[in-house]
Amino acid sequence: MDTQQEMWAVIQLMGHAETAGRISKPSEWGGLIRVDVPVGDSYSTEFLSMGAIYKVKLVSEEIARAYAAPSREVVAYDTPIVTREQHEMVVNELRRTNNNMAYRISQLERRLTATLALPLNEEVTEDVSGPEVDNSMWAQLSLSF
């Protein structure tokens, strides 16, 4: 890069870090890039190793200044997001839903076996057997219901 030419960039570094500012590559620093990060009306100078840089996006001065402005505020965290009572209420509701679904499944199994749509647990029907069908497979299937 020519040190006389003013270039602005957003630089992404390894480790999910990011900086933005006016960039140049001074020859006396070898493989480092100089980044003058705007801080108010002045600049903070950073020297970045070429190996630490993941991506360089050349942008306008306005965009680089917007990226360089501190945007992360510390948020006080005093209370849990979910209270114990809310957690227990949700868990109990899910348990009720689970029990309701288990009851519905058992009712459907009872109705299907009552009409012989499904084989009963203890019997294996002869009409499903054939040269390619193994009766033990049907017995295992009926036990799983």
Backbone as CSV, one residue per row, in Angstrom:
resi,resn,N_x,N_y,N_z,CA_x,CA_y,CA_z,C_x,C_y,C_z
1,MET,0.836,-1.175,0.000,0.000,0.000,0.000,0.880,1.237,0.000
2,ASP,0.445,2.207,-0.641,1.166,3.473,-0.652,0.792,4.249,0.611
3,THR,1.791,4.730,1.356,1.514,5.433,2.614,0.915,6.810,2.360
4,GLN,1.064,7.361,1.154,0.518,8.672,0.839,-0.990,8.597,0.594
5,GLN,-1.464,7.462,0.112,-2.879,7.305,-0.206,-3.639,6.942,1.063
6,GLU,-4.711,7.652,1.314,-5.531,7.394,2.490,-6.578,6.342,2.131
7,MET,-6.544,5.200,2.864,-7.507,4.115,2.623,-8.180,3.792,3.939
8,TRP,-9.466,3.564,3.882,-10.248,3.216,5.065,-10.740,1.793,4.885
9,ALA,-10.749,1.052,5.991,-11.133,-0.359,5.896,-11.732,-0.848,7.198
10,VAL,-12.503,-1.912,7.072,-12.967,-2.697,8.214,-12.155,-3.979,8.172
11,ILE,-11.452,-4.289,9.264,-10.541,-5.435,9.294,-11.061,-6.453,10.287
12,GLN,-11.270,-7.663,9.803,-11.695,-8.757,10.673,-10.472,-9.601,11.000
13,LEU,-10.317,-9.872,12.302,-9.151,-10.610,12.782,-9.563,-12.000,13.250
14,MET,-8.592,-12.885,13.327,-8.851,-14.209,13.874,-9.344,-14.056,15.314
15,GLY,-10.262,-14.926,15.719,-10.809,-14.834,17.072,-12.026,-13.934,17.138
16,HIS,-12.659,-13.661,16.017,-13.893,-12.877,15.931,-13.723,-11.438,16.399
17,ALA,-12.523,-10.899,16.294,-12.290,-9.498,16.629,-12.411,-8.671,15.356
18,GLU,-12.729,-7.404,15.535,-12.909,-6.533,14.383,-12.447,-5.133,14.762
19,THR,-11.836,-4.454,13.818,-11.429,-3.068,14.004,-11.630,-2.345,12.685
20,ALA,-11.657,-1.042,12.757,-11.867,-0.261,11.541,-11.106,1.053,11.662
21,GLY,-10.676,1.565,10.532,-9.978,2.848,10.538,-9.189,3.072,9.268
22,ARG,-8.298,4.051,9.339,-7.438,4.402,8.205,-6.249,3.449,8.222
23,ILE,-5.973,2.797,7.107,-4.924,1.782,7.070,-3.745,2.233,6.221
24,SER,-2.576,1.740,6.614,-1.357,1.938,5.833,-0.397,0.834,6.221
25,LYS,0.624,0.629,5.385,1.626,-0.394,5.669,2.990,0.282,5.691
26,PRO,3.431,0.651,6.869,4.751,1.298,6.932,5.854,0.285,6.674
27,SER,6.813,0.664,5.871,7.879,-0.266,5.490,8.804,-0.592,6.660
28,GLU,8.931,0.304,7.624,9.849,0.052,8.731,9.311,-0.982,9.716
29,TRP,8.050,-1.382,9.620,7.475,-2.361,10.552,7.336,-3.743,9.933
30,GLY,7.875,-3.982,8.794,7.867,-5.310,8.197,6.481,-5.768,7.792
31,GLY,6.029,-6.900,8.361,4.761,-7.504,7.961,3.561,-7.021,8.754
32,LEU,3.616,-5.802,9.250,2.504,-5.271,10.022,1.718,-4.249,9.212
33,ILE,0.434,-4.155,9.521,-0.413,-3.125,8.932,-0.750,-2.129,10.035
34,ARG,-0.637,-0.869,9.715,-0.971,0.184,10.682,-2.428,0.570,10.477
35,VAL,-3.181,0.583,11.581,-4.584,0.991,11.534,-4.744,2.146,12.510
36,ASP,-5.143,3.296,11.987,-5.457,4.450,12.824,-6.958,4.442,13.063
37,VAL,-7.342,3.993,14.254,-8.752,3.842,14.608,-9.262,5.180,15.126
38,PRO,-10.323,5.735,14.507,-10.839,7.019,14.981,-11.515,6.879,16.354
39,VAL,-11.088,7.757,17.286,-11.683,7.810,18.620,-12.028,9.279,18.852
40,GLY,-13.288,9.608,18.609,-13.691,11.015,18.710,-13.015,11.831,17.620
41,ASP,-12.282,12.874,18.038,-11.571,13.726,17.072,-10.133,13.301,16.856
42,SER,-9.654,12.299,17.594,-8.269,11.846,17.456,-8.242,10.399,16.956
43,TYR,-7.055,9.807,16.974,-6.879,8.436,16.487,-6.109,7.613,17.508
44,SER,-6.416,6.332,17.538,-5.651,5.358,18.316,-4.979,4.436,17.304
45,THR,-3.671,4.323,17.365,-2.935,3.553,16.369,-2.746,2.119,16.836
46,GLU,-3.054,1.187,15.951,-2.864,-0.240,16.203,-2.008,-0.802,15.078
47,PHE,-1.128,-1.742,15.421,-0.337,-2.447,14.418,-0.785,-3.901,14.420
48,LEU,-1.215,-4.400,13.275,-1.765,-5.747,13.161,-0.863,-6.612,12.291
49,SER,-0.664,-7.843,12.735,0.131,-8.810,11.975,-0.675,-9.301,10.781
50,MET,-0.010,-9.507,9.681,-0.694,-10.017,8.476,-1.286,-11.396,8.733
51,GLY,-0.647,-12.211,9.585,-1.149,-13.543,9.887,-2.404,-13.543,10.740
52,ALA,-2.661,-12.450,11.444,-3.840,-12.371,12.306,-5.059,-11.859,11.563
53,ILE,-4.868,-11.377,10.357,-5.974,-10.775,9.609,-6.711,-11.843,8.820
54,TYR,-8.042,-11.842,8.994,-8.899,-12.777,8.280,-9.464,-12.134,7.023
55,LYS,-9.902,-10.888,7.145,-10.524,-10.219,5.999,-10.324,-8.710,6.111
56,VAL,-10.097,-8.070,4.975,-10.006,-6.614,4.900,-11.049,-6.139,3.899
57,LYS,-11.967,-5.297,4.374,-12.983,-4.720,3.488,-12.703,-3.227,3.355
58,LEU,-12.380,-2.796,2.150,-12.160,-1.373,1.909,-13.518,-0.676,1.868
59,VAL,-13.642,0.370,2.669,-14.918,1.085,2.800,-14.650,2.579,2.798
60,SER,-15.724,3.345,2.846,-15.581,4.794,2.927,-15.229,5.206,4.355
61,GLU,-14.817,6.446,4.527,-14.451,6.950,5.857,-15.649,6.904,6.806
62,GLU,-16.827,7.238,6.320,-18.023,7.254,7.162,-18.347,5.857,7.690
63,ILE,-18.226,4.860,6.824,-18.519,3.485,7.246,-17.479,3.003,8.242
64,ALA,-16.212,3.303,8.003,-15.153,2.896,8.927,-15.338,3.557,10.287
65,ARG,-15.711,4.829,10.300,-15.958,5.510,11.575,-17.145,4.888,12.315
66,ALA,-18.165,4.484,11.566,-19.326,3.850,12.203,-18.944,2.506,12.812
67,TYR,-18.127,1.732,12.126,-17.667,0.444,12.661,-16.745,0.644,13.863
68,ALA,-15.939,1.700,13.853,-14.980,1.929,14.927,-15.638,2.457,16.194
69,ALA,-16.828,3.046,16.066,-17.510,3.593,17.249,-17.878,2.462,18.194
70,PRO,-17.618,2.627,19.490,-17.969,1.560,20.435,-19.490,1.379,20.493
71,SER,-19.922,0.152,20.286,-21.367,-0.117,20.257,-21.786,-1.123,21.314
72,ARG,-20.854,-1.608,22.088,-21.177,-2.626,23.090,-21.225,-1.983,24.464
73,GLU,-22.382,-2.009,25.063,-22.540,-1.491,26.406,-22.597,-2.654,27.382
74,VAL,-22.140,-2.409,28.583,-22.216,-3.428,29.621,-23.627,-3.385,30.194
75,VAL,-24.266,-4.546,30.230,-25.624,-4.646,30.743,-25.572,-5.350,32.091
76,ALA,-26.155,-4.724,33.090,-26.185,-5.345,34.416,-27.140,-6.531,34.386
77,TYR,-26.729,-7.615,35.003,-27.526,-8.836,35.023,-27.697,-9.247,36.477
78,ASP,-28.876,-8.986,37.016,-29.116,-9.274,38.421,-30.078,-10.427,38.638
79,THR,-31.079,-10.560,37.788,-32.101,-11.577,37.995,-32.044,-12.598,36.873
80,PRO,-32.445,-13.818,37.157,-32.459,-14.814,36.078,-33.531,-14.476,35.051
81,ILE,-33.292,-14.932,33.844,-34.238,-14.669,32.763,-35.542,-15.414,33.021
82,VAL,-35.446,-16.642,33.486,-36.618,-17.450,33.792,-36.573,-17.765,35.286
83,THR,-37.641,-17.444,35.965,-37.685,-17.740,37.396,-37.928,-19.228,37.607
84,ARG,-37.674,-19.692,38.807,-37.878,-21.096,39.146,-39.342,-21.483,38.978
85,GLU,-40.250,-20.611,39.397,-41.687,-20.890,39.271,-42.099,-21.024,37.805
86,GLN,-41.579,-20.140,36.947,-41.903,-20.227,35.517,-41.375,-21.525,34.927
87,HIS,-40.160,-21.907,35.319,-39.575,-23.150,34.829,-40.428,-24.348,35.246
88,GLU,-40.797,-24.413,36.529,-41.607,-25.533,37.016,-42.976,-25.565,36.360
89,MET,-43.549,-24.393,36.082,-44.846,-24.340,35.420,-44.752,-24.922,33.999
90,VAL,-43.713,-24.575,33.283,-43.537,-25.089,31.922,-43.277,-26.593,31.954
91,VAL,-42.434,-27.055,32.891,-42.144,-28.484,32.991,-43.411,-29.262,33.307
92,ASN,-44.232,-28.769,34.224,-45.484,-29.452,34.556,-46.441,-29.488,33.374
93,GLU,-46.511,-28.411,32.622,-47.368,-28.383,31.435,-46.887,-29.402,30.397
94,LEU,-45.576,-29.495,30.214,-45.040,-30.476,29.266,-45.286,-31.908,29.748
95,ARG,-45.209,-32.126,31.044,-45.525,-33.454,31.583,-46.986,-33.812,31.332
96,ARG,-47.888,-32.838,31.545,-49.316,-33.087,31.268,-49.528,-33.402,29.788
97,THR,-48.869,-32.650,28.928,-48.990,-32.896,27.487,-48.451,-34.278,27.132
98,ASN,-47.320,-34.654,27.705,-46.735,-35.966,27.456,-47.670,-37.080,27.923
99,ASN,-48.230,-36.942,29.116,-49.171,-37.950,29.622,-50.417,-38.035,28.752
100,ASN,-50.904,-36.888,28.284,-52.073,-36.867,27.406,-51.774,-37.593,26.096
101,MET,-50.595,-37.351,25.528,-50.227,-38.026,24.282,-50.056,-39.529,24.501
102,ALA,-49.475,-39.929,25.623,-49.329,-41.357,25.922,-50.705,-42.014,26.055
103,TYR,-51.643,-41.321,26.684,-53.005,-41.854,26.815,-53.660,-41.995,25.441
104,ARG,-53.517,-40.988,24.592,-54.094,-41.054,23.244,-53.497,-42.201,22.441
105,ILE,-52.191,-42.392,22.555,-51.540,-43.490,21.837,-52.079,-44.828,22.317
106,SER,-52.219,-44.995,23.621,-52.743,-46.271,24.136,-54.177,-46.498,23.680
107,GLN,-54.989,-45.440,23.608,-56.357,-45.580,23.122,-56.383,-45.975,21.653
108,LEU,-55.518,-45.378,20.855,-55.455,-45.736,19.438,-54.987,-47.182,19.257
109,GLU,-54.003,-47.607,20.044,-53.549,-48.996,19.972,-54.674,-49.949,20.366
110,ARG,-55.421,-49.585,21.404,-56.529,-50.435,21.859,-57.592,-50.559,20.770
111,ARG,-57.930,-49.444,20.138,-58.950,-49.475,19.075,-58.479,-50.267,17.852
112,LEU,-57.191,-50.089,17.488,-56.687,-50.798,16.316,-56.584,-52.304,16.559
113,THR,-56.200,-52.711,17.755,-56.128,-54.149,18.038,-57.515,-54.740,18.229
114,ALA,-58.486,-53.925,18.656,-59.853,-54.417,18.831,-60.482,-54.753,17.484
115,THR,-60.120,-54.042,16.445,-60.678,-54.303,15.117,-59.773,-55.196,14.288
116,LEU,-58.746,-55.750,14.907,-57.771,-56.630,14.260,-57.008,-55.929,13.137
117,ALA,-56.919,-54.610,13.217,-56.086,-53.884,12.263,-54.613,-54.107,12.589
118,LEU,-54.324,-54.304,13.867,-52.973,-54.646,14.301,-53.025,-56.022,14.942
119,PRO,-51.973,-56.826,14.798,-51.959,-58.125,15.477,-51.855,-57.925,16.982
120,LEU,-52.476,-58.811,17.734,-52.397,-58.751,19.184,-50.975,-59.098,19.618
121,ASN,-50.626,-58.722,20.827,-49.266,-58.933,21.322,-48.879,-60.399,21.351
122,GLU,-49.806,-61.290,21.721,-49.429,-62.685,21.889,-49.602,-63.531,20.634
123,GLU,-50.281,-63.026,19.625,-50.486,-63.870,18.446,-49.774,-63.295,17.233
124,VAL,-49.381,-64.192,16.360,-48.808,-63.826,15.083,-49.719,-64.422,14.025
125,THR,-50.273,-63.581,13.185,-51.231,-64.071,12.196,-50.507,-64.803,11.079
126,GLU,-51.159,-65.844,10.555,-50.552,-66.674,9.512,-50.614,-66.008,8.140
127,ASP,-51.560,-65.096,7.935,-51.730,-64.528,6.606,-50.629,-63.535,6.243
128,VAL,-49.801,-63.122,7.189,-48.715,-62.217,6.856,-47.423,-62.965,6.548
129,SER,-47.435,-64.284,6.723,-46.208,-65.029,6.476,-46.061,-65.302,4.986
130,GLY,-44.837,-65.456,4.580,-44.550,-65.751,3.182,-43.082,-66.083,3.071
131,PRO,-42.621,-66.403,1.887,-41.225,-66.774,1.751,-40.266,-65.632,2.116
132,GLU,-40.674,-64.364,1.876,-39.780,-63.249,2.162,-40.049,-62.615,3.521
133,VAL,-41.079,-63.043,4.259,-41.445,-62.445,5.535,-41.119,-63.418,6.654
134,ASP,-40.441,-62.950,7.671,-40.100,-63.760,8.824,-41.114,-63.482,9.931
135,ASN,-41.729,-64.554,10.494,-42.743,-64.383,11.535,-42.169,-63.751,12.792
136,SER,-40.893,-63.967,13.088,-40.304,-63.372,14.291,-40.270,-61.848,14.168
137,MET,-40.136,-61.343,12.934,-40.154,-59.900,12.730,-41.513,-59.340,13.106
138,TRP,-42.594,-59.990,12.702,-43.939,-59.529,13.020,-44.212,-59.637,14.513
139,ALA,-43.676,-60.644,15.144,-43.854,-60.788,16.583,-43.155,-59.629,17.312
140,GLN,-41.962,-59.260,16.863,-41.258,-58.142,17.480,-41.986,-56.830,17.242
141,LEU,-42.531,-56.656,16.043,-43.289,-55.452,15.749,-44.527,-55.350,16.621
142,SER,-45.224,-56.446,16.796,-46.455,-56.389,17.609,-46.136,-56.154,19.070
143,LEU,-44.962,-56.604,19.534,-44.578,-56.352,20.926,-44.205,-54.897,21.160
144,SER,-43.749,-54.209,20.124,-43.369,-52.815,20.285,-44.583,-51.901,20.438
145,PHE,-45.760,-52.350,20.016,-46.954,-51.541,20.173,-47.493,-51.780,21.540
